[in-house]
Amino acid sequence: MPKTVWIINQYAGSPHIGMNFRSYYLAKELQHQDHHVTVFSGSFSHLFTNPPKVAKTFTKERIDTIDYIWVKLPRYRASKSAKRLLSMLLFALKLFFFNPYSLKKPDVIIISSLSLFPVLNAYLWSKLFKAKLIVEVRDIWPLSLVELGNISASHPLVILLSWLERFAYRHADYVVSLLPKAKEHMVAQGLNPEKFVYIPNGIDLEELQHPQPLTPSVVSELPRDKFIVGYAGTLGIANALDYFLEAALLLKEVPAIHFVLVGNGSEKEALINFAQTKQLYNVTFIEAIAKTQVPSMLQYFDVCYIGWHRYPLYRFGISANKLFDYMYAQKPILHSVEAGNDPIADAACGISVAPENPQAIADAVMTLYAMNEQERRLLGERARTYVVEHHSYRALAQRYSALF
């Protein structure tokens, strides 16, 4: 039976707006199942490449059949800043002044973290309309702030967020986690274990089947006749790319192997400086490309790389969109990780090594380079089979729909 679904996610974007894409893809697939979806999002995020233009506090826009309600928010520069925290508070505060009766009555309300502040808005609306409340946890807050941000557990902000976290777990009909091992933590915070549901990140098959080609100028930047170990995504702290370049340094004297990094981010300048200082002629940096062009770029790679730091928080698992894009590209994957799960090991589609270990990364590159093409092709075929079966947004949306 079709349902009216509201998704509250301050950072919900779209391919036209910029990251984050999860709510967009889920909404699109839910609409294919005849549900009607409205997404509440903020008008600005540091991850938006083309922020919506809004003049009023609330602006309605239709994007690919999905109704968006943009909540006007101030701009901020840094992802870690007081202004970003203010933006989170304003998003929740302004929602209290939105007239919910201006929309069709919801049957289901999904509140998606990072920010936990709109949990109160979602709870009140769920009671007002007798709607099912689903809390989606993309990052475990405030634990992430404590373990990754080095903020004291006794900090007033952490205490407030801890209360909101427990409130969410107590009042939700279901808690959807992107991390498969998060159940133990959530139960310790008061969640009824029967309410826990694991629904990871995924891929949009329709989009990946019709990629946009690279421009000739971008293609010209790629090395010719080389074994390319590539990374495509954000060049940020979380991606541990300094170890990737240190592995490139170890393999500097192997002329057949070349490392390519595609994208922009806070660490790009430091990474370029390192490569220049060490005279890494086996490393190429390419500017960020459109999301729809990424599948075309991956076809030029012989191996796709993704790395992580060694953080205790990863004991709950990982769910990176980039990983699933790599798998669909049918390429062997080099995964530098220590986490509660490892899709690459599960799919037997590459090599997983310890994080923060340049020598292990370099050794894995050499192992993959030494394989014949048929062996590498088999790894790639396993990758695509696994990701289509377990991570298509069509299948993930069906799992969501079952909760409705």
TORKOL-4160 file (C-alpha; in steps of 0.2 Angstrom, whole numbers, padded with zeros to 4 digits, m for minus):
404
<pt num="1" X="0000" Y="0000" Z="0000"/>
<pt num="2" X="0007" Y="0017" Z="m0005"/>
<pt num="3" X="0013" Y="0028" Z="0010"/>
<pt num="4" X="0017" Y="0046" Z="0012"/>
<pt num="5" X="0035" Y="0048" Z="0018"/>
<pt num="6" X="0044" Y="0062" Z="0025"/>
<pt num="7" X="0063" Y="0062" Z="0026"/>
<pt num="8" X="0072" Y="0074" Z="0038"/>
<pt num="9" X="0090" Y="0075" Z="0033"/>
<pt num="10" X="0099" Y="0092" Z="0034"/>
<pt num="11" X="0113" Y="0086" Z="0022"/>
<pt num="12" X="0102" Y="0078" Z="0009"/>
<pt num="13" X="0108" Y="0083" Z="m0008"/>
<pt num="14" X="0106" Y="0076" Z="m0025"/>
<pt num="15" X="0117" Y="0074" Z="m0041"/>
<pt num="16" X="0112" Y="0091" Z="m0046"/>
<pt num="17" X="0116" Y="0099" Z="m0029"/>
<pt num="18" X="0130" Y="0089" Z="m0022"/>
<pt num="19" X="0133" Y="0076" Z="m0008"/>
<pt num="20" X="0125" Y="0068" Z="0003"/>
<pt num="21" X="0115" Y="0057" Z="m0010"/>
<pt num="22" X="0108" Y="0043" Z="0001"/>
<pt num="23" X="0091" Y="0051" Z="0005"/>
<pt num="24" X="0089" Y="0056" Z="m0014"/>
<pt num="25" X="0092" Y="0038" Z="m0020"/>
<pt num="26" X="0081" Y="0030" Z="m0007"/>
<pt num="27" X="0067" Y="0043" Z="m0011"/>
<pt num="28" X="0069" Y="0040" Z="m0029"/>
<pt num="29" X="0067" Y="0021" Z="m0027"/>
<pt num="30" X="0053" Y="0023" Z="m0014"/>
<pt num="31" X="0043" Y="0033" Z="m0027"/>
<pt num="32" X="0046" Y="0019" Z="m0040"/>
<pt num="33" X="0036" Y="0009" Z="m0027"/>
<pt num="34" X="0022" Y="0021" Z="m0027"/>
<pt num="35" X="0026" Y="0030" Z="m0011"/>
<pt num="36" X="0026" Y="0049" Z="m0010"/>
<pt num="37" X="0042" Y="0056" Z="m0003"/>
<pt num="38" X="0046" Y="0074" Z="0004"/>
<pt num="39" X="0064" Y="0078" Z="0009"/>
<pt num="40" X="0067" Y="0091" Z="0022"/>
<pt num="41" X="0085" Y="0098" Z="0019"/>
<pt num="42" X="0096" Y="0113" Z="0023"/>
<pt num="43" X="0099" Y="0126" Z="0010"/>
<pt num="44" X="0118" Y="0125" Z="0013"/>
<pt num="45" X="0131" Y="0111" Z="0016"/>
<pt num="46" X="0150" Y="0112" Z="0014"/>
<pt num="47" X="0147" Y="0096" Z="0003"/>
<pt num="48" X="0135" Y="0105" Z="m0009"/>
<pt num="49" X="0144" Y="0110" Z="m0025"/>
<pt num="50" X="0128" Y="0119" Z="m0032"/>
<pt num="51" X="0118" Y="0125" Z="m0017"/>
<pt num="52" X="0100" Y="0129" Z="m0020"/>
<pt num="53" X="0095" Y="0147" Z="m0021"/>
<pt num="54" X="0082" Y="0151" Z="m0008"/>
<pt num="55" X="0075" Y="0168" Z="m0003"/>
<pt num="56" X="0062" Y="0162" Z="0010"/>
<pt num="57" X="0063" Y="0152" Z="0026"/>
<pt num="58" X="0056" Y="0137" Z="0018"/>
<pt num="59" X="0057" Y="0134" Z="m0001"/>
<pt num="60" X="0049" Y="0120" Z="m0010"/>
<pt num="61" X="0057" Y="0112" Z="m0026"/>
<pt num="62" X="0054" Y="0097" Z="m0036"/>
<pt num="63" X="0070" Y="0087" Z="m0041"/>
<pt num="64" X="0067" Y="0072" Z="m0052"/>
<pt num="65" X="0050" Y="0069" Z="m0045"/>
<pt num="66" X="0055" Y="0071" Z="m0027"/>
<pt num="67" X="0048" Y="0086" Z="m0017"/>
<pt num="68" X="0062" Y="0095" Z="m0007"/>
<pt num="69" X="0058" Y="0108" Z="0007"/>
<pt num="70" X="0074" Y="0118" Z="0008"/>
<pt num="71" X="0076" Y="0126" Z="0025"/>
<pt num="72" X="0086" Y="0143" Z="0023"/>
<pt num="73" X="0102" Y="0142" Z="0033"/>
<pt num="74" X="0118" Y="0153" Z="0034"/>
<pt num="75" X="0134" Y="0148" Z="0025"/>
<pt num="76" X="0149" Y="0142" Z="0034"/>
<pt num="77" X="0167" Y="0138" Z="0028"/>
<pt num="78" X="0174" Y="0124" Z="0039"/>
<pt num="79" X="0166" Y="0107" Z="0042"/>
<pt num="80" X="0173" Y="0108" Z="0060"/>
<pt num="81" X="0167" Y="0125" Z="0066"/>
<pt num="82" X="0155" Y="0134" Z="0078"/>
<pt num="83" X="0145" Y="0141" Z="0063"/>
<pt num="84" X="0142" Y="0123" Z="0057"/>
<pt num="85" X="0135" Y="0119" Z="0074"/>
<pt num="86" X="0124" Y="0134" Z="0073"/>
<pt num="87" X="0118" Y="0128" Z="0057"/>
<pt num="88" X="0112" Y="0112" Z="0064"/>
<pt num="89" X="0103" Y="0121" Z="0078"/>
<pt num="90" X="0095" Y="0133" Z="0066"/>
<pt num="91" X="0089" Y="0119" Z="0055"/>
<pt num="92" X="0080" Y="0111" Z="0070"/>
<pt num="93" X="0073" Y="0127" Z="0077"/>
<pt num="94" X="0066" Y="0133" Z="0060"/>
<pt num="95" X="0057" Y="0117" Z="0058"/>
<pt num="96" X="0047" Y="0121" Z="0073"/>
<pt num="97" X="0040" Y="0135" Z="0063"/>
<pt num="98" X="0036" Y="0125" Z="0048"/>
<pt num="99" X="0017" Y="0122" Z="0045"/>
<pt num="100" X="0016" Y="0103" Z="0043"/>
<pt num="101" X="m0002" Y="0104" Z="0038"/>
<pt num="102" X="0003" Y="0112" Z="0022"/>
<pt num="103" X="0009" Y="0095" Z="0016"/>
<pt num="104" X="m0001" Y="0079" Z="0014"/>
<pt num="105" X="m0001" Y="0069" Z="0031"/>
<pt num="106" X="0014" Y="0058" Z="0033"/>
<pt num="107" X="0012" Y="0039" Z="0036"/>
<pt num="108" X="0031" Y="0037" Z="0040"/>
<pt num="109" X="0044" Y="0050" Z="0046"/>
<pt num="110" X="0062" Y="0046" Z="0044"/>
<pt num="111" X="0075" Y="0057" Z="0053"/>
<pt num="112" X="0093" Y="0054" Z="0047"/>
<pt num="113" X="0108" Y="0059" Z="0057"/>
<pt num="114" X="0122" Y="0067" Z="0057"/>
<pt num="115" X="0113" Y="0080" Z="0068"/>
<pt num="116" X="0102" Y="0073" Z="0081"/>
<pt num="117" X="0093" Y="0090" Z="0085"/>
<pt num="118" X="0079" Y="0087" Z="0073"/>
<pt num="119" X="0074" Y="0071" Z="0082"/>
<pt num="120" X="0062" Y="0082" Z="0092"/>
<pt num="121" X="0054" Y="0089" Z="0077"/>
<pt num="122" X="0052" Y="0071" Z="0070"/>
<pt num="123" X="0045" Y="0064" Z="0086"/>
<pt num="124" X="0032" Y="0078" Z="0088"/>
<pt num="125" X="0026" Y="0077" Z="0070"/>
<pt num="126" X="0025" Y="0058" Z="0072"/>
<pt num="127" X="0014" Y="0060" Z="0087"/>
<pt num="128" X="0004" Y="0074" Z="0078"/>
<pt num="129" X="0000" Y="0063" Z="0063"/>
<pt num="130" X="0001" Y="0046" Z="0071"/>
<pt num="131" X="0015" Y="0042" Z="0059"/>
<pt num="132" X="0028" Y="0028" Z="0061"/>
<pt num="133" X="0045" Y="0035" Z="0066"/>
<pt num="134" X="0061" Y="0028" Z="0059"/>
<pt num="135" X="0078" Y="0035" Z="0065"/>
<pt num="136" X="0092" Y="0032" Z="0053"/>
<pt num="137" X="0110" Y="0033" Z="0060"/>
<pt num="138" X="0123" Y="0037" Z="0047"/>
<pt num="139" X="0136" Y="0041" Z="0060"/>
<pt num="140" X="0135" Y="0037" Z="0079"/>
<pt num="141" X="0134" Y="0054" Z="0088"/>
<pt num="142" X="0140" Y="0059" Z="0100"/>
<pt num="143" X="0152" Y="0044" Z="0101"/>
<pt num="144" X="0160" Y="0050" Z="0085"/>
<pt num="145" X="0164" Y="0067" Z="0093"/>
<pt num="146" X="0172" Y="0059" Z="0108"/>
<pt num="147" X="0182" Y="0046" Z="0099"/>
<pt num="148" X="0187" Y="0055" Z="0083"/>
<pt num="149" X="0185" Y="0073" Z="0088"/>
<pt num="150" X="0193" Y="0071" Z="0105"/>
<pt num="151" X="0179" Y="0080" Z="0114"/>
<pt num="152" X="0177" Y="0076" Z="0132"/>
<pt num="153" X="0162" Y="0064" Z="0137"/>
<pt num="154" X="0158" Y="0077" Z="0150"/>
<pt num="155" X="0157" Y="0092" Z="0138"/>
<pt num="156" X="0139" Y="0100" Z="0139"/>
<pt num="157" X="0136" Y="0097" Z="0120"/>
<pt num="158" X="0141" Y="0079" Z="0121"/>
<pt num="159" X="0129" Y="0077" Z="0136"/>
<pt num="160" X="0115" Y="0085" Z="0127"/>
<pt num="161" X="0118" Y="0074" Z="0111"/>
<pt num="162" X="0118" Y="0059" Z="0122"/>
<pt num="163" X="0101" Y="0063" Z="0129"/>
<pt num="164" X="0095" Y="0066" Z="0111"/>
<pt num="165" X="0102" Y="0049" Z="0106"/>
<pt num="166" X="0094" Y="0040" Z="0120"/>
<pt num="167" X="0078" Y="0049" Z="0117"/>
<pt num="168" X="0078" Y="0044" Z="0098"/>
<pt num="169" X="0082" Y="0025" Z="0102"/>
<pt num="170" X="0068" Y="0025" Z="0115"/>
<pt num="171" X="0054" Y="0033" Z="0105"/>
<pt num="172" X="0058" Y="0026" Z="0087"/>
<pt num="173" X="0048" Y="0012" Z="0080"/>
<pt num="174" X="0064" Y="0007" Z="0071"/>
<pt num="175" X="0082" Y="0012" Z="0071"/>
<pt num="176" X="0091" Y="0009" Z="0054"/>
<pt num="177" X="0110" Y="0009" Z="0055"/>
<pt num="178" X="0122" Y="0009" Z="0041"/>
<pt num="179" X="0134" Y="0000" Z="0052"/>
<pt num="180" X="0131" Y="m0018" Z="0054"/>
<pt num="181" X="0140" Y="m0019" Z="0071"/>
<pt num="182" X="0131" Y="m0004" Z="0079"/>
<pt num="183" X="0118" Y="m0014" Z="0088"/>
<pt num="184" X="0128" Y="m0018" Z="0104"/>
<pt num="185" X="0131" Y="0001" Z="0107"/>
<pt num="186" X="0113" Y="0006" Z="0103"/>
<pt num="187" X="0106" Y="m0007" Z="0115"/>
<pt num="188" X="0118" Y="m0001" Z="0129"/>
<pt num="189" X="0110" Y="0016" Z="0126"/>
<pt num="190" X="0092" Y="0010" Z="0128"/>
<pt num="191" X="0087" Y="0003" Z="0111"/>
<pt num="192" X="0075" Y="m0012" Z="0111"/>
<pt num="193" X="0086" Y="m0024" Z="0101"/>
<pt num="194" X="0071" Y="m0029" Z="0091"/>
<pt num="195" X="0070" Y="m0012" Z="0083"/>
<pt num="196" X="0088" Y="m0013" Z="0076"/>
<pt num="197" X="0088" Y="m0014" Z="0057"/>
<pt num="198" X="0104" Y="m0014" Z="0046"/>
<pt num="199" X="0102" Y="m0005" Z="0029"/>
<pt num="200" X="0119" Y="0000" Z="0022"/>
<pt num="201" X="0124" Y="0012" Z="0009"/>
<pt num="202" X="0122" Y="0007" Z="m0010"/>
<pt num="203" X="0122" Y="0011" Z="m0028"/>
<pt num="204" X="0110" Y="0017" Z="m0041"/>
<pt num="205" X="0110" Y="0005" Z="m0055"/>
<pt num="206" X="0101" Y="0016" Z="m0067"/>
<pt num="207" X="0114" Y="0030" Z="m0065"/>
<pt num="208" X="0129" Y="0018" Z="m0066"/>
<pt num="209" X="0123" Y="0010" Z="m0082"/>
<pt num="210" X="0123" Y="0027" Z="m0091"/>
<pt num="211" X="0139" Y="0036" Z="m0086"/>
<pt num="212" X="0144" Y="0052" Z="m0093"/>
<pt num="213" X="0161" Y="0051" Z="m0103"/>
<pt num="214" X="0176" Y="0060" Z="m0097"/>
<pt num="215" X="0181" Y="0076" Z="m0106"/>
<pt num="216" X="0197" Y="0074" Z="m0118"/>
<pt num="217" X="0206" Y="0086" Z="m0107"/>
<pt num="218" X="0204" Y="0074" Z="m0092"/>
<pt num="219" X="0209" Y="0059" Z="m0102"/>
<pt num="220" X="0224" Y="0068" Z="m0107"/>
<pt num="221" X="0230" Y="0069" Z="m0089"/>
<pt num="222" X="0230" Y="0051" Z="m0086"/>
<pt num="223" X="0246" Y="0041" Z="m0089"/>
<pt num="224" X="0248" Y="0030" Z="m0104"/>
<pt num="225" X="0253" Y="0012" Z="m0104"/>
<pt num="226" X="0254" Y="0011" Z="m0085"/>
<pt num="227" X="0247" Y="0000" Z="m0072"/>
<pt num="228" X="0236" Y="0013" Z="m0063"/>
<pt num="229" X="0231" Y="0011" Z="m0045"/>
<pt num="230" X="0218" Y="0024" Z="m0043"/>
<pt num="231" X="0208" Y="0033" Z="m0029"/>
<pt num="232" X="0192" Y="0044" Z="m0034"/>
<pt num="233" X="0184" Y="0054" Z="m0020"/>
<pt num="234" X="0187" Y="0067" Z="m0007"/>
<pt num="235" X="0205" Y="0071" Z="m0002"/>
<pt num="236" X="0201" Y="0072" Z="0016"/>
<pt num="237" X="0208" Y="0067" Z="0033"/>
<pt num="238" X="0197" Y="0052" Z="0035"/>
<pt num="239" X="0203" Y="0045" Z="0019"/>
<pt num="240" X="0221" Y="0041" Z="0025"/>
<pt num="241" X="0229" Y="0046" Z="0008"/>
<pt num="242" X="0245" Y="0050" Z="0016"/>
<pt num="243" X="0249" Y="0032" Z="0018"/>
<pt num="244" X="0244" Y="0029" Z="0000"/>
<pt num="245" X="0257" Y="0042" Z="m0006"/>
<pt num="246" X="0270" Y="0034" Z="0006"/>
<pt num="247" X="0266" Y="0017" Z="m0003"/>
<pt num="248" X="0269" Y="0026" Z="m0020"/>
<pt num="249" X="0286" Y="0032" Z="m0013"/>
<pt num="250" X="0291" Y="0014" Z="m0009"/>
<pt num="251" X="0287" Y="0009" Z="m0027"/>
<pt num="252" X="0295" Y="0025" Z="m0035"/>
<pt num="253" X="0307" Y="0014" Z="m0044"/>
<pt num="254" X="0294" Y="0003" Z="m0052"/>
<pt num="255" X="0291" Y="0013" Z="m0068"/>
<pt num="256" X="0276" Y="0002" Z="m0074"/>
<pt num="257" X="0265" Y="0007" Z="m0059"/>
<pt num="258" X="0257" Y="0024" Z="m0057"/>
<pt num="259" X="0246" Y="0031" Z="m0043"/>
<pt num="260" X="0231" Y="0043" Z="m0048"/>
<pt num="261" X="0221" Y="0053" Z="m0036"/>
<pt num="262" X="0205" Y="0061" Z="m0042"/>
<pt num="263" X="0196" Y="0074" Z="m0032"/>
<pt num="264" X="0197" Y="0089" Z="m0021"/>
<pt num="265" X="0197" Y="0091" Z="m0002"/>
<pt num="266" X="0205" Y="0098" Z="0014"/>
<pt num="267" X="0221" Y="0088" Z="0012"/>
<pt num="268" X="0224" Y="0090" Z="m0006"/>
<pt num="269" X="0237" Y="0104" Z="m0004"/>
<pt num="270" X="0247" Y="0094" Z="0009"/>
<pt num="271" X="0247" Y="0078" Z="m0002"/>
<pt num="272" X="0253" Y="0088" Z="m0017"/>
<pt num="273" X="0267" Y="0096" Z="m0007"/>
<pt num="274" X="0272" Y="0078" Z="m0001"/>
<pt num="275" X="0272" Y="0072" Z="m0019"/>
<pt num="276" X="0283" Y="0087" Z="m0025"/>
<pt num="277" X="0295" Y="0086" Z="m0010"/>
<pt num="278" X="0298" Y="0067" Z="m0013"/>
<pt num="279" X="0298" Y="0070" Z="m0032"/>
<pt num="280" X="0285" Y="0057" Z="m0034"/>
<pt num="281" X="0284" Y="0056" Z="m0053"/>
<pt num="282" X="0273" Y="0041" Z="m0052"/>
<pt num="283" X="0259" Y="0051" Z="m0044"/>
<pt num="284" X="0246" Y="0061" Z="m0054"/>
<pt num="285" X="0232" Y="0072" Z="m0046"/>
<pt num="286" X="0217" Y="0076" Z="m0056"/>
<pt num="287" X="0203" Y="0089" Z="m0052"/>
<pt num="288" X="0186" Y="0083" Z="m0045"/>
<pt num="289" X="0175" Y="0077" Z="m0059"/>
<pt num="290" X="0156" Y="0075" Z="m0059"/>
<pt num="291" X="0148" Y="0061" Z="m0050"/>
<pt num="292" X="0141" Y="0054" Z="m0066"/>
<pt num="293" X="0158" Y="0054" Z="m0074"/>
<pt num="294" X="0166" Y="0043" Z="m0060"/>
<pt num="295" X="0161" Y="0026" Z="m0068"/>
<pt num="296" X="0170" Y="0032" Z="m0083"/>
<pt num="297" X="0186" Y="0037" Z="m0074"/>
<pt num="298" X="0186" Y="0020" Z="m0064"/>
<pt num="299" X="0187" Y="0011" Z="m0081"/>
<pt num="300" X="0205" Y="0018" Z="m0083"/>
<pt num="301" X="0211" Y="0011" Z="m0066"/>
<pt num="302" X="0218" Y="m0007" Z="m0065"/>
<pt num="303" X="0216" Y="m0007" Z="m0046"/>
<pt num="304" X="0204" Y="0004" Z="m0035"/>
<pt num="305" X="0211" Y="0010" Z="m0018"/>
<pt num="306" X="0202" Y="0015" Z="m0002"/>
<pt num="307" X="0210" Y="0017" Z="0015"/>
<pt num="308" X="0205" Y="0021" Z="0032"/>
<pt num="309" X="0213" Y="0026" Z="0049"/>
<pt num="310" X="0214" Y="0014" Z="0063"/>
<pt num="311" X="0200" Y="0021" Z="0074"/>
<pt num="312" X="0191" Y="0011" Z="0087"/>
<pt num="313" X="0175" Y="0018" Z="0081"/>
<pt num="314" X="0176" Y="0007" Z="0065"/>
<pt num="315" X="0173" Y="m0008" Z="0076"/>
<pt num="316" X="0155" Y="m0004" Z="0072"/>
<pt num="317" X="0158" Y="m0006" Z="0054"/>
<pt num="318" X="0160" Y="0004" Z="0038"/>
<pt num="319" X="0149" Y="0009" Z="0024"/>
<pt num="320" X="0157" Y="0020" Z="0011"/>
<pt num="321" X="0148" Y="0024" Z="m0005"/>
<pt num="322" X="0165" Y="0024" Z="m0014"/>
<pt num="323" X="0168" Y="0006" Z="m0010"/>
<pt num="324" X="0152" Y="0001" Z="m0019"/>
<pt num="325" X="0156" Y="0012" Z="m0034"/>
<pt num="326" X="0172" Y="0003" Z="m0036"/>
<pt num="327" X="0164" Y="m0014" Z="m0034"/>
<pt num="328" X="0152" Y="m0010" Z="m0048"/>
<pt num="329" X="0166" Y="m0004" Z="m0059"/>
<pt num="330" X="0172" Y="m0023" Z="m0059"/>
<pt num="331" X="0189" Y="m0018" Z="m0054"/>
<pt num="332" X="0200" Y="m0027" Z="m0041"/>
<pt num="333" X="0200" Y="m0017" Z="m0025"/>
<pt num="334" X="0214" Y="m0013" Z="m0012"/>
<pt num="335" X="0207" Y="m0010" Z="0005"/>
<pt num="336" X="0217" Y="m0004" Z="0019"/>
<pt num="337" X="0206" Y="m0006" Z="0034"/>
<pt num="338" X="0203" Y="m0013" Z="0051"/>
<pt num="339" X="0184" Y="m0013" Z="0055"/>
<pt num="340" X="0169" Y="m0023" Z="0061"/>
<pt num="341" X="0165" Y="m0028" Z="0043"/>
<pt num="342" X="0175" Y="m0029" Z="0026"/>
<pt num="343" X="0164" Y="m0030" Z="0010"/>
<pt num="344" X="0180" Y="m0033" Z="0000"/>
<pt num="345" X="0184" Y="m0049" Z="0010"/>
<pt num="346" X="0166" Y="m0054" Z="0010"/>
<pt num="347" X="0165" Y="m0053" Z="m0009"/>
<pt num="348" X="0183" Y="m0060" Z="m0011"/>
<pt num="349" X="0186" Y="m0046" Z="m0024"/>
<pt num="350" X="0203" Y="m0039" Z="m0019"/>
<pt num="351" X="0216" Y="m0038" Z="m0006"/>
<pt num="352" X="0213" Y="m0031" Z="0012"/>
<pt num="353" X="0228" Y="m0025" Z="0022"/>
<pt num="354" X="0231" Y="m0017" Z="0039"/>
<pt num="355" X="0227" Y="0002" Z="0040"/>
<pt num="356" X="0241" Y="0015" Z="0041"/>
<pt num="357" X="0254" Y="0003" Z="0034"/>
<pt num="358" X="0262" Y="0010" Z="0018"/>
<pt num="359" X="0273" Y="m0006" Z="0016"/>
<pt num="360" X="0257" Y="m0017" Z="0017"/>
<pt num="361" X="0249" Y="m0006" Z="0003"/>
<pt num="362" X="0264" Y="m0007" Z="m0008"/>
<pt num="363" X="0266" Y="m0026" Z="m0006"/>
<pt num="364" X="0247" Y="m0028" Z="m0011"/>
<pt num="365" X="0250" Y="m0017" Z="m0026"/>
<pt num="366" X="0264" Y="m0028" Z="m0031"/>
<pt num="367" X="0253" Y="m0044" Z="m0029"/>
<pt num="368" X="0239" Y="m0037" Z="m0039"/>
<pt num="369" X="0252" Y="m0031" Z="m0053"/>
<pt num="370" X="0259" Y="m0049" Z="m0053"/>
<pt num="371" X="0242" Y="m0057" Z="m0057"/>
<pt num="372" X="0237" Y="m0060" Z="m0075"/>
<pt num="373" X="0223" Y="m0051" Z="m0082"/>
<pt num="374" X="0211" Y="m0066" Z="m0081"/>
<pt num="375" X="0214" Y="m0067" Z="m0062"/>
<pt num="376" X="0211" Y="m0048" Z="m0060"/>
<pt num="377" X="0195" Y="m0049" Z="m0071"/>
<pt num="378" X="0188" Y="m0063" Z="m0059"/>
<pt num="379" X="0191" Y="m0052" Z="m0044"/>
<pt num="380" X="0181" Y="m0038" Z="m0053"/>
<pt num="381" X="0167" Y="m0050" Z="m0058"/>
<pt num="382" X="0165" Y="m0055" Z="m0040"/>
<pt num="383" X="0164" Y="m0037" Z="m0035"/>
<pt num="384" X="0150" Y="m0032" Z="m0047"/>
<pt num="385" X="0140" Y="m0048" Z="m0043"/>
<pt num="386" X="0141" Y="m0045" Z="m0024"/>
<pt num="387" X="0137" Y="m0026" Z="m0025"/>
<pt num="388" X="0122" Y="m0028" Z="m0036"/>
<pt num="389" X="0115" Y="m0042" Z="m0025"/>
<pt num="390" X="0118" Y="m0033" Z="m0009"/>
<pt num="391" X="0119" Y="m0015" Z="m0011"/>
<pt num="392" X="0107" Y="m0008" Z="m0025"/>
<pt num="393" X="0096" Y="0006" Z="m0019"/>
<pt num="394" X="0082" Y="m0003" Z="m0027"/>
<pt num="395" X="0084" Y="m0018" Z="m0015"/>
<pt num="396" X="0088" Y="m0006" Z="0000"/>
<pt num="397" X="0072" Y="0004" Z="m0003"/>
<pt num="398" X="0062" Y="m0013" Z="m0003"/>
<pt num="399" X="0070" Y="m0017" Z="0014"/>
<pt num="400" X="0065" Y="0001" Z="0020"/>
<pt num="401" X="0047" Y="m0001" Z="0013"/>
<pt num="402" X="0045" Y="m0017" Z="0023"/>
<pt num="403" X="0047" Y="m0007" Z="0039"/>
<pt num="404" X="0032" Y="0005" Z="0033"/>
